[in-house]
C-alpha cells in the first residue's frame, strides 16, 4: 500500500478500513469499537485524537465525525450538504426553505451560499468545512406546505412565500420580497389558507395586502386585528396601508 504523506501506519490502517467499509460519518463509540476489533491500537482515544489533529476525522456534532478518506487529496468529504444536514438532525421533521426554495421556484436567480432549514429541534448557525447551515426551530404544527417530489423535502411555492415574508431580511427586505411575489404565479387560495394556518396577524395582513382577500379581511375584522396598526420594523421601506392596518417603518 502506498504510504500517505503525514500519516502513521496506524492512522493509515484505520483510514483504509473506514474507506473499505464506506464510512462517510461515524459515531465516536463505533470508531472506538472498530479500532479495538481490528487491534489497530491499544489506545483508541489517543488514535482518534491524532486523527482529529490531522483533520482526517472532523467533528460535526457531539460524538460524531466526518471521515476524510485517504483517496481525498485536498481532504474533502464525500458527503453532500443535504446528506450532512440529515446526519445533524437525525430527524425527518424538517424542510429546506427560504432562500433555497425561493431560488428553486425561480423567484430569484441568486444562488444561496448556505442551506436554510426549518425543523423542530434546533435554532442556530453552523459551518462544517465549507458547508454553511442556518436552522430555524418551529413548532410541529407549522410543519406544513412541504413538497416531497424532490430527493429532499422543500417548502412548496406558497409556503415559501409565507416564510420569505416572515424572514424577509434574508432576501433583501420586505419591499423587495413583496414586489417579487406580486408578479409571480401561485395558488391564491392555498396562499390564503396557509396564512390562516400559520396563525400570524402580520402574515395574514401582508397576504391580505398582496391578494386583496375578502376572506382574510373578514377574519381579521372579526377578531379585532383591523382595529390597530401592525408595525413591521426594519423593512427598508416605508408604507402605511389603512385598509389592512399595516405600518412598515
Secondary structure, 3 states (H helix, E strand, C coil): CCCCCCCCHHHHHHHHHHHHCCCCEEEHHHHHHHHHHCCCCCCHHHHHHHHHHCCCEEEEECCEEEECCCCCCCCCCCCCHHHHHHHHHCCCCEEECCHHHHHHCCCCCCCCCCEEEEECCCCCEEEECCEEEEEEECCHHHCCCEECCCCCCEECHHHHHHHHHHCHHHHCCHHHHHHHHHCCCCCHHHHHHHHHHHCCHHHHHHHHHHHCCHHHHHHHHHCCCCCCCEEECCCCCCEEECCCCEEEC
